[in-house]
Amino acid sequence: MAVYDLEEQEKIDDLKAWWAANGKYVSAAVVIFAIGFIGVQGWRWYQATQAEKASVLYQAVSQAARANDAVKAKEPATQLVERFSATAYAPRGALLYAKLLYDAGDKTAAKAQLQWVIGHAGEDELKAVARFRIAQILLDEKQYDEALKMLDAKTDEAFAAIYSDLKGDILAAAGKTTDARVAYQASLAKLDPKSTYRAFVQAKLDALGGPVSATPDAIAAPGGAAGTAAPSAPAAAAK
């Protein structure tokens, strides 16, 4: 029994010595872990709260959009951008509000909303939509070079067909018929064979004289030899 007590005492003494040497580090590690855990949980709670508040504002913008009421959408759309810009709802609300402003004839304000989306959205798809719509507005304003530059930005393959189509519209409006035909051909090359939209693009191509004799590469990337750049989309479709 005495031997057992002696062994236990030695273990306790060893533990005390170890704790004396390392206890402060262990305590610090526990505190750091606790702070980190609480911080992560707090950040998640904050994000959830922000998203919930932003969703309410987005619903207000959405309802105003359905009623085609730009005045009613202004306040919630502004609040989304100013107070909840880090949420996914802010760029979506800005896109809706931009459409309302465009329909109301305020193209300058609509472009400002779309530029905000390009600069702040965390999703490339939303940026691609914003660029497309700005290019449409620039086409309406006959700013053809600026519209083409807007479509030159690298974007997802899913947008290639509509970008090329809009590029064709811009080039046709600028009087660059051959380049426009190449752009329409590029759009057709990217569109699903079963897409009903093909007939719309084909009609525009035929109206300009039909396909241009060119290499597959030239058709896939209009703007090389022909003069201008990337995929584009139908102005009417995105407005």
C-alpha positions as CSV (number, residue, x, y, z in Angstrom):
1,M,0.0,0.0,0.0
2,A,2.9,2.3,0.9
3,V,4.5,1.5,-2.5
4,Y,1.2,2.4,-4.2
5,D,1.0,5.7,-2.4
6,L,4.6,6.5,-3.2
7,E,4.0,5.9,-6.9
8,E,0.8,7.9,-6.9
9,Q,2.6,10.8,-5.1
10,E,5.4,10.7,-7.7
11,K,2.8,10.9,-10.5
12,I,1.1,13.8,-8.8
13,D,4.4,15.6,-8.3
14,D,5.3,15.1,-12.0
15,L,2.0,16.5,-13.0
16,K,2.4,19.5,-10.8
17,A,5.9,20.1,-12.2
18,W,4.6,19.8,-15.8
19,W,1.7,22.1,-15.0
20,A,4.0,24.6,-13.4
21,A,6.1,24.7,-16.6
22,N,3.3,24.5,-19.2
23,G,0.1,25.4,-17.5
24,K,0.1,29.0,-18.7
25,Y,0.5,27.9,-22.3
26,V,-2.4,25.4,-22.0
27,S,-4.6,28.0,-20.4
28,A,-3.7,30.5,-23.2
29,A,-4.5,27.9,-25.8
30,V,-7.9,27.1,-24.2
31,V,-8.7,30.8,-24.1
32,I,-7.7,31.4,-27.7
33,F,-9.8,28.4,-28.8
34,A,-12.8,29.6,-26.8
35,I,-12.4,33.1,-28.3
36,G,-12.1,31.7,-31.8
37,F,-15.1,29.5,-31.4
38,I,-17.2,32.3,-30.0
39,G,-16.0,34.5,-32.8
40,V,-17.0,32.1,-35.5
41,Q,-20.4,31.4,-34.0
42,G,-20.9,35.2,-33.5
43,W,-19.9,35.8,-37.2
44,R,-22.3,33.2,-38.4
45,W,-25.1,34.6,-36.3
46,Y,-24.3,38.1,-37.6
47,Q,-24.3,36.9,-41.2
48,A,-27.6,35.1,-40.7
49,T,-29.2,38.2,-39.2
50,Q,-27.9,40.4,-42.0
51,A,-29.2,38.0,-44.6
52,E,-32.6,37.8,-42.9
53,K,-32.9,41.6,-42.8
54,A,-31.7,41.9,-46.4
55,S,-34.2,39.3,-47.6
56,V,-37.1,41.5,-46.3
57,L,-35.8,44.4,-48.3
58,Y,-35.3,42.3,-51.4
59,Q,-38.9,41.1,-51.2
60,A,-39.9,44.7,-51.1
61,V,-37.9,45.5,-54.2
62,S,-39.3,42.4,-55.9
63,Q,-42.9,43.3,-55.1
64,A,-42.2,46.8,-56.5
65,A,-40.7,45.3,-59.6
66,R,-43.8,43.1,-60.2
67,A,-45.9,46.3,-59.9
68,N,-43.5,48.2,-62.1
69,D,-43.1,50.8,-59.4
70,A,-39.7,52.4,-59.5
71,V,-40.6,54.9,-56.8
72,K,-41.7,52.2,-54.3
73,A,-38.5,50.2,-55.0
74,K,-36.1,53.1,-54.4
75,E,-35.9,53.0,-50.6
76,P,-35.5,49.2,-50.1
77,A,-33.1,49.0,-53.0
78,T,-31.0,51.9,-51.6
79,Q,-31.0,50.2,-48.1
80,L,-29.8,47.0,-49.6
81,V,-26.8,48.6,-51.2
82,E,-25.9,50.9,-48.3
83,R,-26.5,48.5,-45.4
84,F,-26.3,45.0,-46.7
85,S,-23.9,45.2,-49.6
86,A,-22.1,42.0,-48.5
87,T,-25.2,39.9,-48.8
88,A,-26.3,38.0,-52.0
89,Y,-29.6,40.0,-52.0
90,A,-27.9,43.4,-52.6
91,P,-26.8,42.8,-56.2
92,R,-30.0,41.0,-57.1
93,G,-32.0,43.9,-55.7
94,A,-29.8,46.3,-57.7
95,L,-30.5,44.4,-60.9
96,L,-34.3,44.5,-60.3
97,Y,-34.1,48.2,-59.5
98,A,-32.0,48.9,-62.6
99,K,-34.6,47.4,-64.8
100,L,-37.3,49.5,-63.2
101,L,-35.2,52.6,-63.7
102,Y,-34.5,51.7,-67.4
103,D,-38.2,51.1,-68.0
104,A,-39.0,54.5,-66.4
105,G,-36.5,56.1,-68.8
106,D,-33.7,56.9,-66.4
107,K,-30.9,55.2,-68.2
108,T,-28.2,57.0,-66.3
109,A,-29.4,55.8,-62.9
110,A,-30.0,52.3,-64.4
111,K,-26.3,52.1,-65.5
112,A,-25.2,53.3,-62.1
113,Q,-27.0,50.4,-60.4
114,L,-25.6,47.9,-62.9
115,Q,-22.0,49.3,-62.5
116,W,-22.5,48.8,-58.7
117,V,-23.3,45.1,-59.4
118,I,-20.2,44.7,-61.5
119,G,-18.1,46.2,-58.8
120,H,-19.6,44.5,-55.7
121,A,-21.4,41.2,-56.7
122,G,-19.6,38.1,-55.4
123,E,-21.1,36.0,-58.2
124,D,-19.7,36.2,-61.8
125,E,-23.1,35.3,-63.2
126,L,-24.6,38.5,-61.8
127,K,-21.7,40.5,-63.1
128,A,-22.2,39.0,-66.5
129,V,-25.9,39.9,-66.5
130,A,-25.1,43.5,-65.4
131,R,-22.5,43.9,-68.2
132,F,-25.0,42.6,-70.7
133,R,-27.7,45.1,-69.7
134,I,-25.2,48.0,-69.7
135,A,-24.3,47.0,-73.2
136,Q,-27.9,47.1,-74.2
137,I,-28.3,50.6,-72.8
138,L,-25.1,51.7,-74.6
139,L,-26.6,50.3,-77.8
140,D,-29.7,52.3,-77.3
141,E,-27.6,55.4,-76.7
142,K,-25.6,54.6,-79.9
143,Q,-22.3,54.3,-78.0
144,Y,-21.3,51.3,-80.0
145,D,-17.6,51.2,-79.1
146,E,-18.3,51.4,-75.4
147,A,-21.0,48.7,-75.7
148,L,-18.6,46.3,-77.4
149,K,-16.0,47.0,-74.8
150,M,-18.5,46.0,-72.1
151,L,-19.0,42.7,-73.8
152,D,-15.3,42.0,-74.2
153,A,-15.0,41.0,-70.5
154,K,-14.3,37.3,-69.9
155,T,-17.5,35.6,-68.9
156,D,-18.9,32.1,-68.3
157,E,-19.5,29.9,-71.4
158,A,-23.2,29.9,-70.5
159,F,-23.4,33.6,-71.6
160,A,-21.4,33.1,-74.8
161,A,-24.3,32.8,-77.2
162,I,-26.3,35.8,-75.9
163,Y,-23.2,37.9,-75.7
164,S,-22.4,37.1,-79.4
165,D,-25.9,37.9,-80.4
166,L,-26.0,41.3,-78.7
167,K,-22.6,42.0,-80.2
168,G,-24.1,41.3,-83.6
169,D,-26.9,43.8,-82.9
170,I,-24.3,46.4,-81.9
171,L,-22.1,45.8,-85.0
172,A,-25.2,45.9,-87.3
173,A,-26.3,49.2,-85.8
174,A,-22.8,50.5,-86.3
175,G,-23.0,49.6,-90.0
176,K,-20.4,46.8,-89.7
177,T,-22.4,44.2,-91.5
178,T,-19.8,41.6,-92.1
179,D,-18.6,41.7,-88.4
180,A,-22.3,41.5,-87.3
181,R,-22.8,38.4,-89.5
182,V,-19.7,36.7,-87.9
183,A,-21.0,37.5,-84.5
184,Y,-24.5,36.0,-85.2
185,Q,-22.8,32.9,-86.6
186,A,-20.8,32.7,-83.4
187,S,-24.0,32.9,-81.4
188,L,-25.6,30.1,-83.4
189,A,-22.6,28.0,-82.9
190,K,-23.0,28.3,-79.2
191,L,-26.7,27.9,-79.0
192,D,-28.4,24.6,-78.2
193,P,-29.6,23.0,-81.4
194,K,-33.1,22.7,-79.8
195,S,-33.2,26.2,-78.6
196,T,-36.2,28.2,-80.0
197,Y,-34.0,31.3,-79.8
198,R,-32.0,30.0,-82.7
199,A,-34.7,31.1,-85.2
200,F,-34.5,34.7,-83.9
201,V,-30.7,34.9,-84.4
202,Q,-30.9,33.1,-87.7
203,A,-33.5,35.6,-89.0
204,K,-31.1,38.5,-88.1
205,L,-28.2,36.7,-89.8
206,D,-30.3,36.0,-93.0
207,A,-31.5,39.6,-93.1
208,L,-27.9,40.8,-93.3
209,G,-27.0,38.4,-96.2
210,G,-26.5,35.0,-94.5
211,P,-23.4,33.3,-93.2
212,V,-19.9,34.6,-93.9
213,S,-17.4,32.2,-95.5
214,A,-14.7,31.9,-92.8
215,T,-12.7,29.4,-90.8
216,P,-14.5,27.9,-87.8
217,D,-12.0,29.8,-85.5
218,A,-13.0,33.1,-87.0
219,I,-16.7,32.4,-86.5
220,A,-16.2,31.2,-82.9
221,A,-14.3,34.3,-82.0
222,P,-15.8,37.3,-83.9
223,G,-13.6,40.3,-83.8
224,G,-10.3,38.8,-84.7
225,A,-10.0,39.2,-88.5
226,A,-13.5,40.7,-88.7
227,G,-12.7,43.3,-86.1
228,T,-14.6,43.0,-82.8
229,A,-14.8,40.8,-79.8
230,A,-16.8,38.3,-77.7
231,P,-20.3,36.7,-77.3
232,S,-23.3,38.8,-76.9
233,A,-27.1,38.8,-76.4
234,P,-30.5,40.0,-77.5
235,A,-31.4,43.4,-76.3
236,A,-35.1,42.6,-76.0
237,A,-34.5,39.4,-74.0
238,A,-32.7,40.9,-71.1
239,K,-34.6,44.1,-70.6
